[in-house]
Amino acid sequence: MIGANKGFNPRDAVSPKADWQLIDVLHEGEHWSMAVGRWDKRPALAQRWNGKEGAKGNPVSHGFPTWFVMPDDTYGLFLESEFIPELKRAFVKDILGL
């Protein structure tokens, strides 16, 4: 549901720059988003609450919007879900090394 978000644009959550590299936003709903990226150079799935219009959402660290990196053992729950578009699943599995 890309484009449905009315709150903070998840593509702009790029902190901390020394640790997080956004590869792609996989799901962008009205309230929350999911992405694939690299945390400390390691591939990871991450989520965040987008917040309401004009807000930074959650999590936020030192005033900067961030992502919550999901535990590896939860990836299976999301890889076959509606939250990762079928056309992106092979791409995501490749990045995650699955």
C-alpha positions in Angstrom: 0.0 0.0 0.0 2.8 2.4 -0.9 1.7 6.0 -0.8 -1.0 5.6 1.9 1.1 7.1 4.6 0.0 10.6 5.9 2.6 10.8 8.6 6.4 10.9 8.4 7.9 9.6 5.1 9.8 6.4 6.1 12.3 7.0 3.3 13.6 10.0 5.3 14.4 7.8 8.4 18.1 7.5 7.7 19.6 7.8 11.2 22.0 6.8 12.7 23.9 7.3 9.4 26.9 5.4 10.8 24.9 2.3 11.4 21.8 2.3 9.1 21.5 2.1 5.4 18.0 2.0 3.9 17.8 -0.3 0.8 14.0 -0.3 0.2 10.7 0.5 1.9 8.7 -2.7 1.4 5.4 -1.7 3.1 4.1 1.7 3.7 0.7 1.7 5.5 -1.3 4.4 7.0 0.4 4.0 10.4 3.5 1.9 10.0 6.2 0.9 7.5 8.6 -2.0 6.9 12.0 -1.8 5.2 15.0 -3.9 4.3 18.3 -2.3 4.9 21.7 -2.8 6.6 22.3 -2.4 10.3 26.0 -2.3 11.1 26.6 -3.6 7.5 24.4 -6.6 8.2 21.2 -7.1 6.2 18.0 -6.6 8.3 14.3 -6.1 8.2 13.1 -3.1 10.1 9.8 -1.4 11.1 8.6 1.9 12.4 5.4 3.8 13.2 5.1 6.7 10.8 3.1 8.9 13.2 0.6 11.5 12.3 1.0 14.3 9.9 3.8 16.7 11.1 5.2 14.1 13.6 8.4 12.1 13.4 6.8 8.8 14.2 8.5 6.2 16.4 11.3 5.2 17.1 13.2 8.4 17.4 16.7 8.8 18.8 18.2 12.2 19.7 15.4 13.8 17.8 16.0 11.9 14.6 13.5 9.3 13.1 15.0 5.8 13.1 14.0 2.2 12.4 13.5 -0.7 14.8 15.6 -3.6 13.5 13.6 -6.9 13.7 15.1 -10.0 15.3 16.3 -12.5 12.6 14.0 -15.2 13.8 10.9 -13.1 12.9 11.8 -12.8 9.2 9.9 -15.9 8.3 6.7 -14.3 9.6 7.0 -11.4 7.2 8.6 -13.0 4.1 5.4 -14.8 3.1 3.0 -12.1 4.4 1.1 -9.4 2.5 3.5 -6.8 3.9 6.3 -7.8 1.5 5.0 -7.5 -2.1 5.4 -10.8 -3.9 7.4 -9.1 -6.6 10.0 -8.1 -4.0 10.3 -11.3 -2.0 13.1 -12.9 -4.0 15.0 -9.6 -3.8 14.5 -9.4 -0.1 15.5 -13.1 0.5 18.6 -12.5 -1.6 19.6 -9.5 0.5 18.9 -11.4 3.8 20.8 -14.4 2.5 17.8 -16.7 2.8 
